[in-house]
Amino acid sequence: MPATTTQQPLRLNFKDDTLTTVSRDALRALAKKLGFNETQTALYALARLRDEVFVEQDGEKLMPLSKTQHQAIAKAEPKEKGKVLGSLL
């Protein structure tokens, strides 16, 4: 799924809660429970739906990191400074 270069706002028309619609009150409640704002909540929900719907089509893009990728990330990670204390007391 290619990203567009220009972002256009998406207008949502809320309705009563049904199988295929969501009310504004439900969105507010979800946002509060997740600790997100309403936009973040809608984007999170769409991302979860994308992962569910396209899991078979784009499986490779959504697969966990390989061992080689994990090693590359670990190598690039900043080294810790200081020393670990056995006790705080």
DSSP file (Angstrom, degrees, kcal/mol; ACC not computed):
  #  RESIDUE AA STRUCTURE BP1 BP2  ACC     N-H-->O    O-->H-N    N-H-->O    O-->H-N    TCO  KAPPA ALPHA  PHI   PSI    X-CA   Y-CA   Z-CA
    1    1 A M              0   0    0      0, 0.0     2,-0.1     0, 0.0     0, 0.0   0.000 360.0 360.0 360.0 107.2    0.0    0.0    0.0
    2    2 A P        -     0   0    0      0, 0.0     2,-0.3     0, 0.0     0, 0.0  -0.406 360.0-122.0 -72.3 144.4    1.8    3.1   -1.2
    3    3 A A        -     0   0    0     -2,-0.1     2,-0.2     1,-0.1     3,-0.0  -0.622  25.0-122.6 -83.1 143.6    1.7    6.2    0.9
    4    4 A T        -     0   0    0     -2,-0.3    -1,-0.1     1,-0.1     3,-0.0  -0.564   7.0-139.3 -84.2 151.9    0.4    9.4   -0.6
    5    5 A T  S    S+     0   0    0     -2,-0.2     2,-0.5     1,-0.1    -1,-0.1   0.806  89.2  51.7 -82.4 -29.6    2.5   12.4   -0.8
    6    6 A T  S    S-     0   0    0     -3,-0.0     2,-0.6     2,-0.0    -1,-0.1  -0.922  78.3-144.4-110.0 133.3   -0.3   14.9    0.1
    7    7 A Q        -     0   0    0     -2,-0.5    -2,-0.0    -3,-0.0     0, 0.0  -0.835  14.1-168.3 -99.7 126.1   -2.4   14.2    3.2
    8    8 A Q        -     0   0    0     -2,-0.6    -2,-0.0     1,-0.0     0, 0.0  -0.907  28.3-108.0-111.0 139.5   -6.0   15.1    3.0
    9    9 A P        -     0   0    0      0, 0.0     2,-0.5     0, 0.0    -1,-0.0  -0.313  27.3-137.2 -64.3 148.4   -8.3   15.2    6.1
   10   10 A L        -     0   0    0      2,-0.0     2,-0.5     0, 0.0     0, 0.0  -0.937  10.7-146.4-109.5 124.3  -10.8   12.5    6.4
   11   11 A R        -     0   0    0     -2,-0.5     2,-0.5     2,-0.0     0, 0.0  -0.781  11.9-157.8 -92.1 128.5  -14.3   13.5    7.6
   12   12 A L        -     0   0    0     -2,-0.5     2,-0.8     2,-0.0    -2,-0.0  -0.914   6.3-156.5-108.9 130.0  -16.1   10.9    9.7
   13   13 A N        -     0   0    0     -2,-0.5     2,-0.1    10,-0.0    -2,-0.0  -0.898  20.0-148.5-103.6 105.3  -19.8   10.9   10.0
   14   14 A F        +     0   0    0     -2,-0.8     2,-0.2     7,-0.1     9,-0.2  -0.422  21.4 172.8 -76.2 148.4  -20.6    9.1   13.3
   15   15 A K        -     0   0    0      7,-1.4     9,-0.1     1,-0.1     3,-0.1  -0.698  44.2 -56.7-135.5-173.2  -23.8    7.1   13.7
   16   16 A D  S    S-     0   0    0     -2,-0.2     2,-0.4     1,-0.1    -1,-0.1  -0.356  70.2 -87.5 -66.4 154.2  -25.3    4.8   16.4
   17   17 A D        +     0   0    0      5,-0.1     2,-0.2     3,-0.1     5,-0.2  -0.513  67.9 142.1 -68.0 121.7  -23.1    1.9   17.4
   18   18 A T        -     0   0    0      3,-1.8     3,-0.2    -2,-0.4     5,-0.1  -0.752  68.4 -77.6-140.1-171.4  -23.8   -1.1   15.1
   19   19 A L  S    S+     0   0    0     -2,-0.2    -2,-0.0     1,-0.2     3,-0.0   0.839 131.6  25.4 -61.8 -33.5  -21.7   -3.9   13.5
   20   20 A T  S    S+     0   0    0      2,-0.0     2,-0.3     0, 0.0    -1,-0.2   0.354 118.6  58.5-116.8   4.7  -20.4   -1.5   10.8
   21   21 A T        -     0   0    0     -3,-0.2    -3,-1.8    -5,-0.1     2,-0.4  -0.923  59.2-152.9-133.8 160.8  -20.7    2.0   12.5
   22   22 A V        -     0   0    0     -2,-0.3    -7,-1.4    -5,-0.2     2,-0.2  -0.990  15.3-131.4-133.8 140.2  -19.3    3.7   15.6
   23   23 A S     >  -     0   0    0     -2,-0.4     4,-1.9    -9,-0.2     5,-0.1  -0.494  23.6-118.7 -85.2 160.4  -20.8    6.5   17.7
   24   24 A R  H  > S+     0   0    0      1,-0.2     4,-2.5     2,-0.2     5,-0.2   0.858 116.4  56.9 -65.3 -35.3  -18.8    9.5   18.7
   25   25 A D  H  > S+     0   0    0      1,-0.2     4,-2.3     2,-0.2    -1,-0.2   0.891 105.6  50.2 -63.1 -38.9  -19.4    8.5   22.4
   26   26 A A  H  > S+     0   0    0      2,-0.2     4,-2.5     1,-0.2    -1,-0.2   0.902 110.0  50.5 -65.4 -40.6  -17.8    5.1   21.7
   27   27 A L  H  X S+     0   0    0     -4,-1.9     4,-2.6     2,-0.2    -2,-0.2   0.919 110.8  49.1 -62.7 -43.4  -14.8    6.8   20.1
   28   28 A R  H  X S+     0   0    0     -4,-2.5     4,-2.4     2,-0.2    -2,-0.2   0.917 111.8  48.9 -61.6 -43.1  -14.4    9.1   23.1
   29   29 A A  H  X S+     0   0    0     -4,-2.3     4,-2.3     2,-0.2    -2,-0.2   0.905 112.2  48.4 -65.0 -41.6  -14.7    6.1   25.5
   30   30 A L  H  X S+     0   0    0     -4,-2.5     4,-2.6     2,-0.2     6,-0.2   0.927 111.2  50.5 -62.4 -45.1  -12.1    4.1   23.6
   31   31 A A  H  X>S+     0   0    0     -4,-2.6     5,-1.8     1,-0.2     4,-1.6   0.913 111.4  48.0 -60.4 -43.7   -9.7    7.1   23.5
   32   32 A K  H  <5S+     0   0    0     -4,-2.4    -1,-0.2     1,-0.2    -2,-0.2   0.919 112.9  47.9 -63.8 -43.9  -10.0    7.6   27.2
   33   33 A K  H  <5S+     0   0    0     -4,-2.3    -2,-0.2     1,-0.2    -1,-0.2   0.881 117.3  41.7 -65.6 -38.4   -9.5    3.9   28.0
   34   34 A L  H  <5S-     0   0    0     -4,-2.6    -1,-0.2    -5,-0.2    -2,-0.2   0.662 107.8-122.4 -82.8 -16.8   -6.4    3.7   25.7
   35   35 A G  T  <5S+     0   0    0     -4,-1.6     2,-0.2     1,-0.3    -3,-0.2   0.741  72.6 121.6  78.7  23.0   -5.0    7.1   26.8
   36   36 A F      < -     0   0    0     -5,-1.8    -1,-0.3    -6,-0.2     2,-0.2  -0.627  66.2-111.9-107.4 167.7   -5.1    8.4   23.2
   37   37 A N     >  -     0   0    0     -2,-0.2     4,-2.2    -3,-0.1     5,-0.2  -0.464  44.5 -95.6 -87.1 176.9   -6.8   11.3   21.6
   38   38 A E  H  > S+     0   0    0      1,-0.2     4,-2.3     2,-0.2     5,-0.2   0.880 124.3  50.4 -64.6 -38.8   -9.6   10.6   19.2
   39   39 A T  H  > S+     0   0    0      2,-0.2     4,-2.5     1,-0.2     5,-0.2   0.935 111.2  48.2 -64.6 -46.2   -7.4   10.9   16.1
   40   40 A Q  H  > S+     0   0    0      1,-0.2     4,-2.5     2,-0.2    -1,-0.2   0.890 111.3  51.9 -60.7 -39.0   -4.8    8.5   17.5
   41   41 A T  H  X S+     0   0    0     -4,-2.2     4,-2.5     2,-0.2    -1,-0.2   0.919 110.3  47.1 -64.7 -44.6   -7.6    6.1   18.5
   42   42 A A  H  X S+     0   0    0     -4,-2.3     4,-2.3     2,-0.2    -2,-0.2   0.915 114.5  47.0 -64.1 -42.7   -9.1    6.1   15.0
   43   43 A L  H  X S+     0   0    0     -4,-2.5     4,-2.4     2,-0.2    -2,-0.2   0.888 111.7  51.2 -66.8 -38.6   -5.7    5.5   13.4
   44   44 A Y  H  X S+     0   0    0     -4,-2.5     4,-2.4    -5,-0.2    -2,-0.2   0.929 110.9  48.3 -62.2 -45.7   -4.9    2.8   15.9
   45   45 A A  H  X S+     0   0    0     -4,-2.5     4,-2.2     1,-0.2    -2,-0.2   0.905 112.3  48.6 -62.4 -41.9   -8.2    1.0   15.1
   46   46 A L  H  X S+     0   0    0     -4,-2.3     4,-2.7     2,-0.2    -1,-0.2   0.885 110.2  51.7 -66.0 -38.3   -7.6    1.3   11.3
   47   47 A A  H  X S+     0   0    0     -4,-2.4     4,-2.3     2,-0.2    -2,-0.2   0.906 110.0  49.0 -64.5 -41.0   -4.0    0.0   11.7
   48   48 A R  H  X S+     0   0    0     -4,-2.4     4,-1.8     2,-0.2    -2,-0.2   0.905 112.4  48.2 -64.7 -40.9   -5.3   -3.0   13.6
   49   49 A L  H  X S+     0   0    0     -4,-2.2     4,-3.0     2,-0.2     5,-0.3   0.909 109.9  52.7 -64.9 -42.3   -8.0   -3.6   10.9
   50   50 A R  H  X S+     0   0    0     -4,-2.7     4,-2.8     1,-0.2    -2,-0.2   0.928 109.3  48.9 -56.8 -47.2   -5.3   -3.3    8.2
   51   51 A D  H  < S+     0   0    0     -4,-2.3     4,-0.4     1,-0.2    -1,-0.2   0.866 114.5  45.8 -63.0 -36.1   -3.2   -5.9    9.9
   52   52 A E  H  < S+     0   0    0     -4,-1.8     3,-0.4    -5,-0.2     4,-0.2   0.918 118.5  39.8 -72.3 -44.5   -6.1   -8.3   10.2
   53   53 A V  H  < S+     0   0    0     -4,-3.0     3,-0.4     1,-0.2     4,-0.3   0.897 122.9  37.7 -74.8 -41.4   -7.4   -7.9    6.7
   54   54 A F  S  X S+     0   0    0     -4,-2.8     4,-3.0    -5,-0.3    -1,-0.2   0.254  80.3 109.5 -97.5  12.7   -4.1   -7.8    4.8
   55   55 A V  T  4 S+     0   0    0     -3,-0.4    -1,-0.2    -4,-0.4     7,-0.1   0.867  86.1  40.3 -58.6 -37.5   -2.2  -10.4    6.9
   56   56 A E  T >4 S+     0   0    0     -3,-0.4     3,-0.5    -4,-0.2    -1,-0.2   0.871 119.4  44.4 -79.2 -37.2   -2.3  -12.9    4.1
   57   57 A Q  T 34 S+     0   0    0     -4,-0.3     3,-0.2     1,-0.2    -2,-0.2   0.917 128.1  25.3 -74.1 -44.4   -1.6  -10.4    1.2
   58   58 A D  T 3X S+     0   0    0     -4,-3.0     4,-1.5     1,-0.2     3,-0.4  -0.133  78.2 135.1-113.4  35.9    1.2   -8.5    2.9
   59   59 A G  H <> S+     0   0    0     -3,-0.5     4,-0.6     1,-0.2    -1,-0.2   0.857  71.4  53.5 -54.3 -40.2    2.5  -11.2    5.3
   60   60 A E  H >4 S+     0   0    0     -3,-0.2     3,-0.7     1,-0.2    -1,-0.2   0.894 107.8  49.7 -65.8 -39.2    6.1  -10.5    4.5
   61   61 A K  H 34 S+     0   0    0     -3,-0.4    -1,-0.2     1,-0.2    -2,-0.2   0.809 117.0  41.4 -68.2 -29.0    5.8   -6.8    5.2
   62   62 A L  H 3< S+     0   0    0     -4,-1.5    -1,-0.2    -7,-0.1    -2,-0.2   0.350  88.6 118.3-102.2   5.2    4.1   -7.4    8.6
   63   63 A M  S << S-     0   0    0     -3,-0.7     3,-0.1    -4,-0.6    -3,-0.0  -0.309  73.1 -94.5 -71.8 155.4    6.3  -10.3    9.7
   64   64 A P        -     0   0    0      0, 0.0    -1,-0.1     0, 0.0     2,-0.0  -0.173  55.2 -80.0 -62.0 163.5    8.4  -10.1   12.9
   65   65 A L        -     0   0    0      1,-0.1     2,-0.1    -3,-0.1    -3,-0.0  -0.340  46.8-120.3 -66.3 146.0   12.0   -9.1   12.6
   66   66 A S     >  -     0   0    0     -3,-0.1     4,-2.4     1,-0.1     5,-0.2  -0.318  27.5-104.0 -78.2 168.5   14.5  -11.7   11.5
   67   67 A K  H  > S+     0   0    0      1,-0.2     4,-2.4     2,-0.2     5,-0.2   0.894 123.7  53.0 -59.9 -40.7   17.4  -12.7   13.7
   68   68 A T  H  > S+     0   0    0      2,-0.2     4,-2.2     1,-0.2    -1,-0.2   0.901 108.8  49.0 -62.8 -41.1   19.7  -10.7   11.4
   69   69 A Q  H  > S+     0   0    0      2,-0.2     4,-2.2     1,-0.2    -2,-0.2   0.905 110.3  50.9 -65.8 -41.4   17.6   -7.6   11.8
   70   70 A H  H  X S+     0   0    0     -4,-2.4     4,-2.6     1,-0.2    -2,-0.2   0.914 110.4  50.0 -61.1 -42.1   17.5   -8.0   15.6
   71   71 A Q  H  X S+     0   0    0     -4,-2.4     4,-2.4     1,-0.2    -2,-0.2   0.897 109.2  51.3 -64.1 -40.2   21.3   -8.3   15.6
   72   72 A A  H  X S+     0   0    0     -4,-2.2     4,-1.7     2,-0.2    -1,-0.2   0.892 111.6  47.4 -64.3 -39.3   21.7   -5.1   13.5
   73   73 A I  H  X S+     0   0    0     -4,-2.2     4,-1.0     2,-0.2    -2,-0.2   0.926 111.9  49.9 -66.8 -44.6   19.4   -3.2   15.9
   74   74 A A  H  < S+     0   0    0     -4,-2.6     3,-0.4     1,-0.2    -2,-0.2   0.883 110.3  51.0 -61.5 -38.7   21.4   -4.5   18.9
   75   75 A K  H  < S+     0   0    0     -4,-2.4    -1,-0.2     1,-0.2    -2,-0.2   0.867 112.0  46.6 -66.6 -36.4   24.7   -3.5   17.3
   76   76 A A  H  < S+     0   0    0     -4,-1.7    -1,-0.2    -5,-0.2    -2,-0.2   0.600  87.7 111.1 -82.0 -12.2   23.4    0.0   16.6
   77   77 A E  S  < S-     0   0    0     -4,-1.0    -3,-0.0    -3,-0.4    -4,-0.0  -0.386  79.9-104.8 -65.5 136.9   22.0    0.5   20.1
   78   78 A P        -     0   0    0      0, 0.0     2,-0.2     0, 0.0    -1,-0.1  -0.332  37.6-112.4 -61.8 143.1   23.8    3.0   22.2
   79   79 A K        -     0   0    0      1,-0.1     2,-0.1    -3,-0.1    -3,-0.0  -0.525  31.6-111.2 -77.3 143.2   26.1    1.5   24.8
   80   80 A E        -     0   0    0     -2,-0.2     2,-0.3     1,-0.0    -1,-0.1  -0.465  28.3-147.7 -74.5 145.2   25.1    2.0   28.5
   81   81 A K        +     0   0    0     -2,-0.1     2,-0.1     2,-0.1    -1,-0.0  -0.825  56.8  26.0-111.0 153.4   27.3    4.2   30.6
   82   82 A G  S    S-     0   0    0     -2,-0.3     2,-0.3     2,-0.0    -2,-0.0  -0.421  86.6 -76.9  92.9-171.4   28.0    3.8   34.3
   83   83 A K        -     0   0    0     -2,-0.1     2,-0.4     0, 0.0    -2,-0.1  -0.938  34.9-109.3-132.5 155.4   27.8    0.6   36.4
   84   84 A V        -     0   0    0     -2,-0.3     2,-0.4     2,-0.0    -2,-0.0  -0.670  30.0-142.9 -84.3 130.4   25.1   -1.5   37.8
   85   85 A L        -     0   0    0     -2,-0.4     3,-0.1     1,-0.1    -1,-0.0  -0.743   6.7-142.6 -93.2 141.5   24.8   -1.3   41.6
   86   86 A G  S    S+     0   0    0     -2,-0.4     2,-0.3     1,-0.2    -1,-0.1   0.787  84.1  10.2 -71.9 -26.6   23.8   -4.5   43.5
   87   87 A S        -     0   0    0      1,-0.1    -1,-0.2    -3,-0.0     0, 0.0  -0.994  54.3-144.5-151.4 151.4   21.7   -2.5   45.9
   88   88 A L              0   0    0     -2,-0.3    -1,-0.1     1,-0.2    -2,-0.0   0.570 360.0 360.0 -91.0 -11.4   20.3    0.9   46.4
   89   89 A L              0   0    0      0, 0.0    -1,-0.2     0, 0.0     0, 0.0   0.429 360.0 360.0 -98.9 360.0   20.7    0.7   50.2
